[in-house]
Amino acid sequence: MSFEIFEKLEAKVQQAIDMITLLHMEIEELKEKNFALTQEVHIASANHESLLRDNKKLQEEQLIWQDRLRALLGKIEKV
């Protein structure tokens, strides 16, 4: 009888070990995914900053062209 109990206990210990092993593998997989996602976030952030700079530059250029256009329209109105 004690041998059966020992076998059941051994089976439960083995199940626990298997579950712990699977969980460790899952943790490693999630760490890798987290690292990859973190890298994507950094890249996206850098792209975002670059787009903000480009947008600001284009807005400044637009203001310059608007001023030039107004000046030309002013000259046309004088004629």
VEXMIMAR-747123 format. One record per residue: residue in three letters; x, y, z of N, C-alpha, C, O, CB in turn. Coordinates in steps of 0.05 Angstrom, whole numbers, padded with zeros to 5 digits, always signed. Glycine has a CB too. Example, Ala and Ser with C-alpha at 12.3 -4.5 7.8 and 13.67 -1.06 7.14 Angstrom:
# VEXMIMAR-747123
ALA+00264-00114+00156+00246-00090+00156+00264-00066+00156+00285-00066+00169+00226-00089+00181/SER+00257-00045+00142+00273-00021+00143+00258+00001+00157+00268+00023+00161+00282-00012+00114/
This chain:
# VEXMIMAR-747123
MET+00016-00024+00000+00000+00000+00000+00017+00025+00000+00012+00044-00015-00019+00000+00024/SER+00038+00026+00016+00055+00049+00017+00070+00053-00010+00077+00075-00017+00075+00048+00040/PHE+00074+00030-00024+00087+00032-00050+00069+00046-00070+00078+00062-00086+00094+00004-00060/GLU+00043+00041-00069+00023+00055-00087+00022+00085-00081+00022+00101-00099-00005+00043-00083/ILE+00023+00091-00055+00023+00120-00048+00048+00133-00057+00047+00156-00067+00020+00123-00017/PHE+00070+00119-00055+00096+00130-00064+00095+00135-00094+00105+00155-00104+00119+00112-00057/GLU+00083+00115-00109+00081+00118-00138+00064+00142-00146+00070+00157-00164+00070+00093-00151/LYS+00041+00145-00131+00023+00168-00137+00038+00195-00131+00036+00214-00146-00002+00166-00120/LEU+00052+00195-00109+00067+00219-00101+00089+00224-00122+00093+00247-00130+00080+00216-00074/GLU+00102+00203-00131+00123+00207-00152+00111+00217-00178+00123+00234-00191+00137+00180-00157/ALA+00087+00208-00185+00074+00217-00209+00066+00246-00207+00069+00262-00225+00049+00200-00215/LYS+00056+00254-00183+00049+00282-00179+00074+00300-00179+00072+00322-00190+00034+00285-00152/VAL+00095+00291-00168+00120+00306-00169+00130+00309-00198+00139+00331-00206+00142+00292-00151/GLN+00128+00288-00213+00136+00289-00241+00118+00308-00257+00128+00323-00273+00136+00261-00254/GLN+00092+00308-00251+00074+00327-00264+00082+00356-00257+00082+00373-00274+00045+00321-00255/ALA+00088+00360-00232+00096+00387-00223+00122+00395-00237+00124+00418-00246+00100+00388-00192/ILE+00141+00377-00239+00166+00384-00253+00161+00390-00282+00172+00409-00293+00186+00360-00251/ASP+00144+00374-00295+00137+00379-00323+00124+00406-00326+00130+00421-00345+00119+00357-00334/MET+00105+00413-00308+00091+00438-00310+00110+00461-00306+00109+00481-00320+00068+00439-00289/ILE+00128+00459-00287+00148+00479-00281+00166+00483-00306+00173+00506-00313+00165+00472-00256/THR+00174+00461-00318+00191+00463-00342+00176+00477-00365+00188+00495-00378+00199+00434-00352/LEU+00151+00470-00369+00135+00484-00389+00132+00514-00383+00134+00530-00401+00107+00471-00392/LEU+00127+00520-00358+00125+00548-00350+00151+00563-00354+00150+00587-00362+00116+00550-00321/HIS+00173+00551-00349+00199+00564-00353+00203+00569-00383+00213+00590-00391+00222+00546-00343/MET+00195+00550-00400+00197+00553-00429+00179+00576-00438+00187+00593-00455+00190+00527-00444/GLU+00155+00577-00427+00137+00599-00434+00147+00626-00425+00145+00646-00439+00109+00594-00421/ILE+00159+00627-00401+00171+00652-00391+00193+00661-00410+00195+00685-00417+00182+00648-00363/GLU+00210+00643-00419+00232+00650-00437+00221+00660-00464+00230+00680-00475+00250+00626-00442/GLU+00200+00647-00474+00187+00656-00498+00175+00684-00495+00178+00701-00513+00165+00636-00507/LEU+00162+00689-00473+00150+00715-00468+00172+00736-00464+00168+00759-00473+00133+00714-00443/LYS+00194+00729-00452+00216+00748-00450+00227+00756-00478+00232+00780-00483+00239+00736-00433/GLU+00229+00736-00496+00238+00742-00523+00218+00760-00537+00226+00779-00551+00242+00716-00538/LYS+00192+00754-00534+00172+00771-00547+00173+00799-00536+00170+00818-00550+00144+00758-00543/ASN+00176+00801-00510+00177+00827-00497+00201+00843-00507+00198+00867-00512+00179+00824-00466/PHE+00224+00830-00510+00247+00843-00521+00242+00853-00549+00249+00876-00556+00272+00825-00520/ALA+00230+00836-00565+00224+00844-00593+00205+00867-00594+00209+00886-00610+00213+00820-00609/LEU+00185+00866-00577+00165+00888-00577+00178+00914-00566+00171+00936-00576+00141+00880-00559/THR+00196+00911-00547+00210+00935-00537+00226+00948-00559+00227+00972-00562+00228+00928-00513/GLN+00239+00931-00575+00255+00941-00598+00237+00955-00618+00243+00976-00628+00270+00918-00612/GLU+00213+00943-00623+00194+00956-00642+00185+00983-00631+00182+01002-00646+00170+00937-00646/VAL+00181+00984-00605+00172+01010-00593+00194+01031-00596+00188+01054-00603+00165+01006-00563/HIS+00219+01023-00592+00241+01042-00595+00243+01052-00624+00247+01076-00630+00267+01030-00587/ILE+00240+01033-00643+00241+01041-00671+00217+01059-00678+00221+01079-00692+00240+01015-00689/ALA+00194+01052-00669+00170+01068-00674+00173+01096-00662+00165+01116-00674+00144+01055-00664/SER+00185+01097-00638+00189+01123-00625+00208+01140-00641+00204+01164-00645+00199+01119-00596/ALA+00230+01128-00651+00249+01143-00667+00236+01152-00693+00241+01175-00701+00274+01125-00673/ASN+00220+01135-00705+00206+01143-00729+00186+01166-00724+00184+01185-00740+00191+01119-00741/HIS+00173+01164-00701+00154+01185-00693+00169+01212-00690+00159+01233-00700+00140+01178-00667/GLU+00192+01212-00677+00207+01236-00673+00216+01247-00700+00215+01271-00704+00232+01231-00655/SER+00225+01230-00717+00233+01238-00744+00210+01251-00759+00213+01272-00772+00245+01215-00760/LEU+00187+01238-00758+00163+01249-00771+00155+01276-00759+00147+01294-00774+00140+01230-00769/LEU+00157+01279-00733+00151+01305-00721+00170+01327-00731+00161+01349-00737+00153+01303-00690/ARG+00196+01320-00733+00215+01340-00743+00208+01347-00772+00209+01370-00780+00244+01329-00742/ASP+00203+01326-00788+00196+01331-00817+00170+01348-00819+00169+01367-00835+00192+01305-00831/ASN+00151+01342-00802+00126+01358-00802+00131+01387-00795+00120+01405-00808+00106+01345-00783/LYS+00147+01391-00775+00153+01419-00767+00167+01433-00790+00161+01457-00795+00171+01419-00741/LYS+00186+01420-00802+00201+01432-00825+00182+01439-00847+00183+01461-00859+00223+01413-00835/LEU+00164+01421-00854+00144+01426-00875+00125+01448-00868+00118+01464-00885+00129+01400-00881/GLN+00117+01450-00843+00100+01472-00834+00114+01499-00837+00102+01519-00845+00090+01468-00805/GLU+00140+01499-00830+00155+01524-00833+00158+01532-00862+00155+01555-00870+00183+01521-00820/GLU+00163+01512-00879+00165+01517-00908+00138+01527-00919+00137+01545-00936+00174+01492-00923/GLN+00116+01516-00909+00090+01524-00918+00085+01554-00910+00074+01569-00926+00068+01506-00905/LEU+00093+01561-00886+00090+01589-00878+00106+01608-00896+00097+01630-00903+00099+01593-00848/ILE+00130+01599-00903+00147+01616-00921+00133+01619-00948+00132+01641-00958+00175+01603-00924/TRP+00123+01597-00959+00109+01599-00985+00083+01616-00983+00077+01631-01001+00102+01571-00995/GLN+00070+01614-00960+00046+01630-00957+00053+01660-00956+00039+01676-00968+00031+01623-00931/ASP+00075+01666-00942+00084+01694-00941+00092+01704-00969+00085+01726-00977+00107+01697-00922/ARG+00106+01687-00984+00114+01695-01011+00089+01699-01029+00088+01718-01045+00132+01673-01024/LEU+00070+01681-01026+00046+01683-01042+00030+01708-01035+00020+01722-01053+00028+01658-01038/ARG+00028+01715-01010+00015+01739-01002+00029+01764-01013+00017+01783-01022+00014+01741-00971/ALA+00056+01763-01012+00071+01785-01023+00066+01788-01053+00062+01811-01063+00101+01781-01018/LEU+00065+01766-01068+00060+01767-01096+00031+01777-01101+00027+01793-01120+00064+01740-01109/LEU+00012+01768-01086-00015+01777-01089-00017+01807-01083-00033+01821-01096-00034+01761-01071/GLY-00002+01816-01063-00002+01845-01057+00009+01861-01080-00002+01882-01086+00015+01850-01032/LYS+00030+01851-01093+00041+01864-01116+00021+01865-01140+00019+01885-01154+00067+01851-01125/ILE+00007+01842-01143-00013+01841-01165-00035+01861-01160-00044+01874-01179-00024+01812-01167/GLU-00044+01864-01135-00066+01882-01129-00057+01911-01134-00074+01928-01140-00074+01878-01100/LYS-00032+01917-01130-00022+01944-01135-00022+01951-01164-00024+01975-01172+00006+01947-01123/VAL-00020+01931-01181-00019+01936-01210-00045+01942-01222-00047+01947-01246-00007+01913-01224/
